């Protein structure tokens, strides 16, 4: 499987031969969206995108993202590819383009095509031709001029639009003049591009801004496959038309990550997926795994890839048709196993169907099905899960296990915009939850269980130390989130210093360990009323009384400030139904059904501070007011 094959998105099902007929016959939103799940070329994306827009199908998707694109190259083919790629992930993407090669005019001029648009981000899609680089004695000065040009562009865009900027790294077109020495030799085009990309990553892509690493993507598929001189000279395309679906797929994953929609758990099969053979038939010594054979090394590579995801904070679970004790032998006794029992949070080896097991895994972890990726070598099992649990991502796999890891990585299910300490310890948190579940099953009542946890909720205002995790929670939490309002780092920082805001971050510890920062509350003061803007919590701590403990503290704050009442809003989404009755259960009264500033329908709730009846909680509170 070479770079050309990766450009066809091999983790997706191949487009049906009668795609055109299915597109014409699609009678429902679901039928049209189902077509986005296939590997489609640019022309097919163009046709499907038009149908999605003409039929208002994208309005049914749970998340909307408005993107502006600035480029020195032709971008006319991008909207359709990006729209279909984003729809595949549940995002309705609106793309706004500018006129050809108007980067600096839009950045520094008085008006632009974006001026009256409400954007969520701007993609800066520049290629090498925007940065004239040539071997010369003054190359250093030329490079500094390009850096200054980029800095001015970024500052102009930030000042005018106040949204995150997404900077592409600049791919090389290949063909070095002097071979390997080009990367080392100061003043060569290859060396200057390397330094320019370093500047983009280390300077421009910091803070609320992000990096879209096109250089890495181009290198993965091969620079000669990525850049087509003829297509550039004819149409000013900065990547080949054949590579556009991969570009769109990877960028859509970045958008999904910005919206908190990246996958969190990898569920995988065992036999012929992480080792060769069937352990129940072949025995521990008969499975193919380890050095000494191409097949054995291929399965080691699969396990190494999975283990790397584990180290990045991705939760691992097993779903296998097997006898539990026999399957476990490999994890406990096989010398060449990289994956061990301690790496697996949920181990489901039984004779139930895979869909039922995966459903149980999601429930055990308190994760939505759309947070799971299922890896299985068997096409029948993959299709069964797709049909029964369409929310679960199920990559296609090639016949040769040597390419399993490459396909899984290329699919970019676990795209991230940040990697925090909490991410490193996420697996420990889920394992601790498993121990809590065992403890719950061993006691006689919920109250006894909660008391036994010896919980402490550490609450304090937003601060610089907690800022990255606060931003991550605000933008990733979907289920226990009353309004699903998203704020970038710049907005949260402004709240920290604005006296009009009341901000709370909460970390939960208990007998089993530290769950990390798990809740965020943002409120404002409106005369004698406290108005809750955002109330959100990680699903890892559901049914632990954290929400009631936080409300008790909010009431206390309101009393201290002489406020008469608290007002809150619930804005429903297809993912936060678990909190639709939260305010009612806390004693709030329904005031009205209304639309927020963005036109989203919601319910408004209110309670007098004097009427609030504090809920008994089995949580000690460590409250820091400063």
C-alpha positions as CSV (number, residue, x, y, z in Angstrom):
1,X,0.0,0.0,0.0
2,X,1.9,3.0,-1.3
3,X,1.2,6.7,-1.0
4,X,-1.2,6.7,-4.0
5,X,-3.4,4.2,-2.2
6,X,-3.6,6.4,0.9
7,X,-5.0,9.2,-1.2
8,X,-8.0,7.0,-1.9
9,X,-8.9,6.9,1.8
10,X,-8.7,3.0,2.1
11,X,-10.2,3.0,5.6
12,X,-13.5,3.9,4.0
13,X,-15.7,1.6,2.0
14,X,-15.2,1.9,-1.8
15,X,-17.7,4.0,-3.5
16,X,-20.5,1.9,-5.0
17,X,-20.3,1.4,-8.8
18,X,-23.9,2.9,-9.0
19,X,-23.0,6.0,-7.0
20,X,-24.8,8.3,-9.5
21,X,-28.0,6.2,-9.3
22,X,-27.9,6.1,-5.5
23,X,-27.4,9.8,-5.4
24,X,-30.4,10.5,-7.6
25,X,-32.6,7.9,-5.8
26,X,-31.7,9.1,-2.2
27,X,-35.0,10.1,-0.7
28,X,-34.0,11.0,2.8
29,X,-31.3,12.9,4.7
30,X,-30.0,9.6,6.0
31,X,-29.5,8.2,2.6
32,X,-27.6,11.2,1.4
33,X,-25.4,11.3,4.5
34,X,-24.7,7.6,4.1
35,X,-23.1,8.3,0.8
36,X,-20.6,10.6,2.5
37,X,-19.2,7.6,4.3
38,X,-17.7,6.2,1.1
39,X,-14.3,7.0,-0.4
40,X,-15.3,9.6,-3.1
41,X,-13.2,11.4,-5.7
42,X,-13.4,15.1,-6.3
43,X,-16.2,14.9,-8.9
44,X,-18.3,12.7,-6.6
45,X,-17.8,15.1,-3.7
46,X,-18.9,18.0,-5.9
47,X,-22.2,16.3,-6.8
48,X,-22.9,15.1,-3.3
49,X,-22.1,18.4,-1.8
50,X,-24.6,20.2,-4.0
51,X,-27.3,17.6,-3.0
52,X,-26.5,18.1,0.7
53,X,-26.9,21.9,0.4
54,X,-29.8,21.9,-2.0
55,X,-31.8,19.6,0.2
56,X,-30.8,21.3,3.5
57,X,-29.4,18.1,4.8
58,X,-26.5,19.7,6.6
59,X,-29.0,21.4,8.9
60,X,-29.7,18.0,10.5
61,X,-26.1,17.6,11.6
62,X,-25.3,18.2,15.3
63,X,-22.4,20.7,14.8
64,X,-21.9,23.7,12.5
65,X,-18.5,25.2,11.6
66,X,-18.0,28.3,9.5
67,X,-14.6,28.4,7.8
68,X,-12.9,31.1,5.9
69,X,-10.1,30.1,3.5
70,X,-7.2,32.4,2.4
71,X,-4.9,31.1,-0.2
72,X,-2.5,32.2,-2.9
73,X,-3.7,29.3,-5.1
74,X,-7.0,28.1,-6.6
75,X,-9.4,26.9,-3.9
76,X,-12.6,26.4,-6.0
77,X,-12.4,22.6,-5.5
78,X,-12.0,22.7,-1.8
79,X,-15.5,23.6,-0.5
80,X,-17.1,20.4,-1.9
81,X,-14.4,18.1,-0.7
82,X,-14.3,19.7,2.7
83,X,-18.1,19.8,3.0
84,X,-18.4,16.1,2.3
85,X,-15.4,15.2,4.6
86,X,-16.9,17.2,7.4
87,X,-20.4,15.7,7.0
88,X,-18.9,12.3,7.3
89,X,-17.9,13.3,10.8
90,X,-21.2,15.0,11.7
91,X,-20.1,18.6,11.1
92,X,-22.1,21.0,8.8
93,X,-19.2,23.0,7.3
94,X,-19.8,26.3,5.6
95,X,-16.9,27.5,3.5
96,X,-16.2,31.1,2.6
97,X,-13.6,31.8,-0.1
98,X,-11.9,35.0,-1.2
99,X,-10.9,36.1,-4.6
100,X,-7.7,34.4,-6.0
101,X,-4.4,35.4,-4.3
102,X,-5.9,38.1,-2.1
103,X,-4.1,37.0,1.1
104,X,-2.4,40.3,2.1
105,X,-5.4,42.4,0.8
106,X,-7.8,40.5,3.1
107,X,-5.4,40.5,6.0
108,X,-4.4,44.2,6.0
109,X,-7.0,45.9,3.8
110,X,-10.1,47.7,5.0
111,X,-12.7,45.2,3.7
112,X,-13.0,41.6,2.6
113,X,-15.3,38.8,1.7
114,X,-15.3,37.7,5.3
115,X,-16.2,41.1,6.8
116,X,-19.9,40.3,7.3
117,X,-19.4,36.6,8.1
118,X,-19.5,34.9,11.5
119,X,-16.5,32.6,11.2
120,X,-15.2,30.0,13.6
121,X,-11.7,29.9,12.1
122,X,-9.7,31.0,9.1
123,X,-7.5,28.5,7.2
124,X,-4.3,30.1,5.8
125,X,-3.6,27.7,2.9
126,X,-0.3,29.0,1.4
127,X,2.2,27.0,-0.7
128,X,5.8,27.5,-1.7
129,X,4.9,30.0,-4.4
130,X,3.8,32.5,-1.8
131,X,7.3,32.5,-0.5
132,X,9.8,33.1,-3.4
133,X,12.9,31.3,-2.2
134,X,16.0,30.8,-4.2
135,X,19.6,30.0,-3.5
136,X,21.5,33.3,-2.9
137,X,23.8,35.0,-0.5
138,X,20.9,37.1,0.8
139,X,18.7,34.1,1.5
140,X,18.7,34.8,5.3
141,X,17.3,38.3,4.7
142,X,14.7,36.9,2.3
143,X,13.6,34.4,4.9
144,X,13.3,37.1,7.6
145,X,11.2,39.2,5.3
146,X,8.8,36.2,4.7
147,X,8.5,35.7,8.5
148,X,7.7,39.4,9.0
149,X,5.2,39.2,6.2
150,X,3.5,36.2,7.9
151,X,3.5,37.9,11.3
152,X,1.9,41.0,9.9
153,X,-0.7,38.9,8.1
154,X,-1.5,37.0,11.3
155,X,-1.8,40.2,13.4
156,X,-4.1,41.8,10.8
157,X,-6.4,38.8,10.6
158,X,-6.5,38.4,14.4
159,X,-7.3,42.1,14.8
160,X,-10.1,42.1,12.2
161,X,-11.8,38.8,12.8
162,X,-10.8,37.6,16.3
163,X,-11.0,33.9,15.5
164,X,-8.4,31.1,15.6
165,X,-6.2,31.0,12.5
166,X,-5.2,27.6,11.1
167,X,-1.8,27.8,9.4
168,X,-0.7,25.1,6.9
169,X,2.8,24.0,6.9
170,X,4.3,24.5,3.5
171,X,5.1,21.3,1.6
172,X,8.3,21.1,-0.5
173,X,7.8,20.2,-4.1
174,X,10.7,17.8,-3.9
175,X,13.5,17.6,-6.4
176,X,16.5,19.0,-4.3
177,X,19.2,20.5,-6.4
178,X,22.1,19.0,-4.5
179,X,20.5,15.9,-2.9
180,X,20.8,15.4,0.8
181,X,23.0,18.5,1.5
182,X,20.1,20.8,0.6
183,X,18.5,20.4,4.0
184,X,21.8,21.3,5.7
185,X,23.0,24.1,3.5
186,X,22.0,27.6,4.6
187,X,20.3,29.4,1.8
188,X,18.9,26.5,-0.2
189,X,15.2,26.4,-0.9
190,X,14.9,23.1,1.1
191,X,16.6,24.5,4.1
192,X,14.6,27.8,4.1
193,X,11.3,25.9,3.8
194,X,12.4,23.8,6.8
195,X,13.1,27.0,8.8
196,X,9.9,28.6,7.6
197,X,7.8,25.6,8.7
198,X,9.6,25.7,12.1
199,X,8.5,29.3,12.4
200,X,4.9,28.5,11.5
201,X,4.8,25.7,14.1
202,X,6.6,27.4,16.9
203,X,5.4,30.9,16.5
204,X,2.3,31.4,14.4
205,X,0.5,28.2,15.4
206,X,0.5,29.0,19.1
207,X,-2.2,30.2,21.5
208,X,-5.6,30.0,20.0
209,X,-4.1,29.4,16.6
210,X,-3.5,25.9,15.2
211,X,-1.2,24.2,12.7
212,X,-2.5,22.0,9.9
213,X,0.6,19.9,9.0
214,X,0.3,19.6,5.3
215,X,4.1,19.0,5.0
216,X,3.7,15.8,6.9
217,X,0.7,14.7,4.9
218,X,2.5,15.4,1.6
219,X,5.6,13.4,2.8
220,X,3.3,10.5,3.9
221,X,1.9,10.0,0.4
222,X,5.0,11.2,-1.4
223,X,5.9,14.7,-2.6
224,X,5.7,13.6,-6.2
225,X,2.1,12.4,-5.6
226,X,1.1,15.5,-3.7
227,X,2.4,18.2,-6.0
228,X,1.6,18.0,-9.7
229,X,3.5,20.7,-11.7
230,X,1.2,20.4,-14.7
231,X,-1.9,21.0,-12.5
232,X,-0.2,23.9,-10.9
233,X,0.8,25.5,-14.1
234,X,-2.7,25.0,-15.7
235,X,-5.0,25.7,-12.7
236,X,-2.8,26.9,-9.8
237,X,-3.6,23.9,-7.6
238,X,-1.3,23.7,-4.7
239,X,-1.8,19.9,-4.4
240,X,-2.9,17.4,-7.0
241,X,-6.6,16.8,-7.6
242,X,-6.1,13.2,-6.6
243,X,-4.8,14.2,-3.2
244,X,-7.7,16.6,-2.4
245,X,-9.9,13.9,-0.8
246,X,-7.1,13.1,1.7
247,X,-6.5,16.8,2.3
248,X,-10.2,17.2,3.0
249,X,-10.4,14.1,5.3
250,X,-7.5,15.2,7.4
251,X,-8.6,18.8,7.7
252,X,-12.2,17.7,8.7
253,X,-10.6,15.6,11.5
254,X,-8.9,18.8,12.7
255,X,-12.2,20.7,12.7
256,X,-13.9,17.8,14.6
257,X,-11.1,18.0,17.2
258,X,-11.7,21.7,17.6
259,X,-15.4,20.9,18.3
260,X,-14.5,18.2,20.8
261,X,-15.5,15.3,18.4
262,X,-12.3,13.3,18.3
263,X,-12.5,9.7,19.2
264,X,-11.5,8.6,22.7
265,X,-11.5,4.8,22.7
266,X,-10.1,2.1,20.5
267,X,-11.9,-1.2,20.7
268,X,-10.1,-4.0,18.9
269,X,-10.5,-7.7,18.1
270,X,-7.9,-10.2,18.9
271,X,-7.6,-13.2,16.5
272,X,-6.0,-12.2,13.2
273,X,-6.1,-8.5,14.3
274,X,-3.4,-8.1,16.9
275,X,-1.9,-11.6,16.4
276,X,-2.2,-14.2,13.6
277,X,-4.3,-17.3,14.0
278,X,-7.0,-18.3,16.4
279,X,-5.8,-18.7,19.9
280,X,-8.6,-21.1,20.8
281,X,-7.7,-23.5,18.0
282,X,-3.9,-22.9,17.6
283,X,-3.0,-22.5,21.2
284,X,-0.7,-19.9,22.8
285,X,2.3,-21.3,21.0
286,X,0.6,-21.5,17.7
287,X,-0.4,-17.9,17.1
288,X,1.7,-15.8,14.8
289,X,3.4,-13.0,16.7
290,X,6.9,-11.8,17.2
291,X,10.2,-11.4,15.4
292,X,11.4,-14.1,12.9
293,X,8.6,-13.9,10.4
294,X,7.1,-11.1,8.3
295,X,3.6,-12.0,9.6
296,X,4.7,-12.0,13.2
297,X,6.5,-8.7,12.9
298,X,3.4,-7.2,11.2
299,X,1.3,-8.0,14.2
300,X,3.9,-6.6,16.6
301,X,3.7,-3.3,14.6
302,X,-0.1,-3.3,15.0
303,X,0.3,-3.7,18.8
304,X,3.0,-1.0,18.9
305,X,0.6,1.4,17.1
306,X,-2.2,0.6,19.6
307,X,0.2,1.0,22.5
308,X,1.3,4.4,21.2
309,X,-2.3,5.5,21.2
310,X,-2.6,4.2,24.8
311,X,0.4,6.4,25.7
312,X,-1.4,9.4,24.1
313,X,-4.4,8.9,26.4
314,X,-6.6,6.8,24.1
315,X,-8.6,4.3,26.1
316,X,-8.2,0.7,24.9
317,X,-10.9,-2.0,25.1
318,X,-11.1,-5.6,23.7
319,X,-14.2,-7.1,22.0
320,X,-13.5,-10.6,20.9
321,X,-15.4,-13.8,20.3
322,X,-13.3,-16.0,22.5
323,X,-13.2,-17.8,25.8
324,X,-12.1,-15.2,28.3
325,X,-9.4,-17.3,30.0
326,X,-7.9,-18.5,26.8
327,X,-7.8,-15.0,25.3
328,X,-6.2,-13.6,28.4
329,X,-3.3,-16.2,28.2
330,X,-1.7,-14.2,25.4
331,X,-1.7,-11.0,27.5
332,X,-0.3,-12.7,30.5
333,X,2.1,-15.3,29.1
334,X,3.2,-14.6,25.5
335,X,6.7,-13.2,25.5
336,X,6.2,-11.1,22.3
337,X,3.0,-9.4,23.4
338,X,3.5,-5.6,23.7
339,X,0.0,-5.1,24.9
340,X,-0.6,-6.4,28.4
341,X,-3.6,-6.7,30.7
342,X,-2.9,-3.4,32.4
343,X,-3.2,-1.5,29.2
344,X,-6.8,-2.7,28.6
345,X,-9.6,-0.8,30.4
346,X,-12.4,-3.1,29.4
347,X,-11.8,-6.7,28.3
348,X,-14.8,-8.3,26.6
349,X,-13.9,-11.8,25.4
350,X,-17.1,-13.9,25.2
351,X,-19.5,-15.4,22.6
352,X,-21.9,-12.5,22.3
353,X,-22.1,-10.5,19.1
354,X,-19.6,-7.7,18.7
355,X,-22.3,-4.9,18.6
356,X,-23.7,-5.9,22.0
357,X,-20.2,-6.0,23.5
358,X,-19.3,-2.6,22.1
359,X,-22.5,-1.2,23.4
360,X,-21.6,-2.6,26.8
361,X,-18.1,-1.1,26.6
362,X,-19.5,2.3,25.8
363,X,-21.8,2.1,28.8
364,X,-19.0,0.8,31.1
365,X,-16.8,3.8,30.1
366,X,-19.6,6.4,30.2
367,X,-18.7,7.3,26.6
368,X,-21.0,8.0,23.6
369,X,-20.8,5.4,20.9
370,X,-19.5,8.2,18.6
371,X,-16.4,8.2,20.7
372,X,-15.4,4.7,19.7
373,X,-13.3,3.2,16.9
374,X,-13.6,-0.5,16.2
375,X,-10.7,-2.4,14.7
376,X,-11.4,-5.9,13.3
377,X,-9.9,-7.9,10.5
378,X,-13.2,-9.7,9.7
379,X,-15.3,-7.9,7.0
380,X,-18.5,-9.5,8.3
381,X,-18.0,-8.3,11.9
382,X,-17.2,-4.8,10.6
383,X,-20.4,-4.6,8.6
384,X,-22.4,-6.0,11.5
385,X,-21.2,-3.2,13.8
386,X,-21.7,-0.6,11.1
387,X,-25.3,-1.7,10.6
388,X,-26.1,-2.1,14.3
389,X,-24.1,0.9,15.7
390,X,-23.7,3.5,12.9
391,X,-22.2,6.0,15.4
392,X,-19.1,3.8,15.9
393,X,-16.3,4.4,13.4
394,X,-15.2,1.2,11.8
395,X,-12.2,1.4,9.4
396,X,-11.8,-1.0,6.5
397,X,-8.6,-3.0,6.8
398,X,-6.6,-4.5,3.9
399,X,-6.0,-8.2,3.7
400,X,-2.3,-7.9,4.7
401,X,-1.8,-7.1,8.4
402,X,1.5,-5.3,7.5
403,X,-0.7,-2.3,6.5
404,X,-3.2,-2.4,9.5
405,X,-1.2,0.2,11.5
406,X,-0.7,2.5,8.5
407,X,-4.4,2.6,7.6
408,X,-5.5,3.2,11.2
409,X,-3.1,6.1,11.6
410,X,-3.9,7.6,8.3
411,X,-7.6,7.7,9.2
412,X,-6.8,10.3,11.8
413,X,-9.6,9.3,14.2
414,X,-7.7,10.6,17.2
415,X,-6.8,14.0,15.9
416,X,-6.1,16.4,18.7
417,X,-5.5,20.2,19.1
418,X,-3.7,19.8,22.5
419,X,-2.1,17.2,24.6
420,X,-2.3,17.9,28.3
421,X,-1.3,16.1,31.5
422,X,-4.9,15.0,31.9
423,X,-4.7,13.2,28.6
424,X,-1.7,11.3,29.7
425,X,-3.5,10.0,32.8
426,X,-6.9,9.4,31.2
427,X,-6.5,5.6,31.1
428,X,-5.8,5.6,34.8
429,X,-9.0,7.5,35.4
430,X,-11.0,5.0,33.5
431,X,-9.4,2.1,35.3
432,X,-10.2,3.8,38.6
433,X,-13.8,4.1,37.4
434,X,-13.8,0.4,36.8
435,X,-12.7,-0.1,40.5
436,X,-15.4,2.2,41.6
437,X,-18.0,0.2,39.7
438,X,-16.8,-2.9,41.5
439,X,-17.0,-1.1,44.8
440,X,-20.6,0.0,44.0
441,X,-21.6,-3.6,43.3
442,X,-20.3,-4.7,46.7
443,X,-22.2,-2.3,48.9
444,X,-25.9,-2.1,49.8
445,X,-26.9,1.3,48.7
446,X,-25.8,4.3,46.6
447,X,-25.3,6.5,49.6
448,X,-23.0,3.9,51.2
449,X,-21.0,3.7,48.0
450,X,-20.6,7.5,47.7
451,X,-19.5,7.7,51.3
452,X,-17.0,5.0,50.7
453,X,-15.3,6.9,47.9
454,X,-14.2,9.7,50.3
455,X,-14.5,12.3,47.6
456,X,-13.1,15.8,47.7
457,X,-14.0,18.5,45.2
458,X,-11.3,21.1,44.8
459,X,-12.9,24.3,43.4
460,X,-11.2,27.5,42.4
461,X,-11.5,30.3,39.9
462,X,-9.9,30.0,36.5
463,X,-6.2,30.5,36.5
464,X,-3.3,30.3,34.0
465,X,-2.2,26.8,35.2
466,X,-5.6,25.3,34.5
467,X,-6.3,27.3,31.3
468,X,-5.4,24.6,28.7
469,X,-7.6,22.0,30.4
470,X,-10.4,24.5,30.9
471,X,-10.4,25.3,27.1
472,X,-10.2,21.6,26.3
473,X,-13.2,20.8,28.5
474,X,-15.2,23.7,27.2
475,X,-14.6,22.6,23.6
476,X,-14.8,18.8,24.0
477,X,-17.6,18.2,26.5
478,X,-20.8,17.3,24.7
479,X,-23.0,15.2,26.9
480,X,-23.1,16.8,30.3
481,X,-23.0,20.3,28.9
482,X,-26.1,22.6,29.4
483,X,-25.4,25.1,26.6
484,X,-22.5,23.6,24.6
485,X,-21.0,27.1,24.1
486,X,-17.4,27.0,22.9
487,X,-14.7,29.5,23.9
488,X,-11.1,29.6,22.7
489,X,-8.1,30.3,24.9
490,X,-8.3,34.1,24.2
491,X,-11.9,34.3,25.3
492,X,-11.3,32.2,28.5
493,X,-8.3,34.4,29.3
494,X,-10.4,37.5,29.0
495,X,-13.0,36.0,31.4
496,X,-10.2,35.4,34.0
497,X,-9.5,39.1,34.3
498,X,-13.0,40.4,33.8
499,X,-14.7,41.1,37.1
500,X,-18.1,40.6,35.6
501,X,-17.4,36.9,35.3
502,X,-17.7,34.2,38.0
503,X,-15.6,31.2,36.9
504,X,-15.1,27.9,38.6
505,X,-12.9,24.9,37.7
506,X,-13.3,21.7,39.7
507,X,-11.0,18.8,40.3
508,X,-12.2,15.6,41.9
509,X,-10.2,13.2,44.1
510,X,-11.3,10.1,46.0
511,X,-10.1,7.0,47.6
512,X,-9.1,5.5,44.2
513,X,-7.2,8.4,42.8
514,X,-7.3,11.8,41.1
515,X,-9.8,12.3,38.3
516,X,-8.2,15.6,37.3
517,X,-10.2,18.7,36.3
518,X,-13.7,17.4,35.6
519,X,-16.0,20.4,35.6
520,X,-16.2,24.1,34.5
521,X,-18.8,26.7,35.4
522,X,-19.0,30.2,33.8
523,X,-21.5,32.7,35.1
524,X,-22.1,36.5,35.0
525,X,-23.7,39.0,37.3
526,X,-26.8,40.8,35.9
527,X,-27.8,43.3,38.7
528,X,-29.0,41.1,41.5
529,X,-29.1,37.9,39.4
530,X,-26.4,35.3,38.8
531,X,-26.7,34.1,35.2
532,X,-25.1,30.7,34.3
533,X,-23.5,30.9,30.9
534,X,-21.8,27.4,30.9
535,X,-22.2,24.4,33.2
536,X,-20.3,21.3,32.0
537,X,-18.8,18.2,33.4
538,X,-16.8,15.2,32.3
539,X,-18.9,12.1,31.9
540,X,-16.3,10.2,33.9
541,X,-17.8,11.5,37.1
542,X,-21.5,11.0,36.3
543,X,-23.8,10.1,39.2
544,X,-21.2,11.2,41.8
545,X,-23.2,14.3,42.9
546,X,-20.6,16.7,41.5
547,X,-23.2,18.8,39.8
548,X,-25.2,19.3,43.0
549,X,-22.1,20.1,44.9
550,X,-21.2,22.8,42.4
551,X,-24.7,24.2,42.5
552,X,-24.5,24.4,46.3
553,X,-21.3,26.4,45.9
554,X,-22.9,28.7,43.3
555,X,-25.7,29.4,45.7
556,X,-23.2,30.3,48.3
557,X,-21.4,32.7,46.0
558,X,-24.7,34.3,45.0
559,X,-25.5,34.8,48.7
560,X,-22.1,36.3,49.4
561,X,-22.6,38.8,46.6
562,X,-26.1,39.7,47.7
563,X,-27.8,38.3,44.6
564,X,-31.5,37.5,44.7
565,X,-31.8,34.7,42.1
566,X,-30.0,32.4,39.7
567,X,-31.0,32.1,36.0
568,X,-29.8,29.4,33.7
569,X,-30.4,28.1,30.2
570,X,-30.6,24.6,28.7
571,X,-29.9,24.5,25.0
572,X,-30.7,21.0,23.7
573,X,-28.5,19.1,21.2
574,X,-28.7,15.5,20.0
575,X,-25.9,14.7,22.6
576,X,-26.8,16.4,25.8
577,X,-30.2,14.9,26.5
578,X,-28.9,13.5,29.8
579,X,-29.1,17.0,31.3
580,X,-32.4,18.1,30.0
581,X,-34.1,17.8,33.5
582,X,-31.1,18.9,35.5
583,X,-32.3,22.4,36.5
584,X,-35.8,21.0,37.2
585,X,-34.3,18.3,39.5
586,X,-32.4,21.1,41.3
587,X,-35.6,23.0,42.1
588,X,-35.5,25.6,39.3
589,X,-38.7,26.7,37.7
590,X,-39.2,27.0,34.0
591,X,-39.5,30.6,33.0
592,X,-39.8,30.4,29.2
593,X,-38.8,28.7,26.0
594,X,-36.6,31.1,24.0
595,X,-33.9,31.3,21.4
596,X,-30.3,32.3,22.3
597,X,-28.3,34.9,20.4
598,X,-27.5,32.4,17.7
599,X,-31.2,31.4,17.2
600,X,-31.0,28.0,19.0
601,X,-34.1,27.0,20.8
602,X,-33.7,26.5,24.6
603,X,-35.4,26.6,27.9
604,X,-34.8,29.3,30.6
605,X,-34.8,28.3,34.2
606,X,-34.8,30.4,37.4
607,X,-34.7,30.0,41.2
608,X,-34.7,32.4,44.1
609,X,-31.5,32.0,46.2
610,X,-33.6,32.0,49.4
611,X,-35.8,29.1,48.0
612,X,-32.9,26.8,47.0
613,X,-32.9,23.6,49.1
614,X,-29.2,22.5,49.2
615,X,-28.8,18.9,48.1
616,X,-27.1,16.6,50.6
617,X,-23.8,15.4,49.0
618,X,-21.2,13.0,50.1
619,X,-18.4,15.2,48.9
620,X,-16.0,17.3,50.9
621,X,-15.3,20.7,49.4
622,X,-11.9,22.4,49.2
623,X,-12.9,25.9,48.0
624,X,-10.3,28.5,47.0
625,X,-11.8,31.9,46.5
626,X,-8.7,33.5,45.0
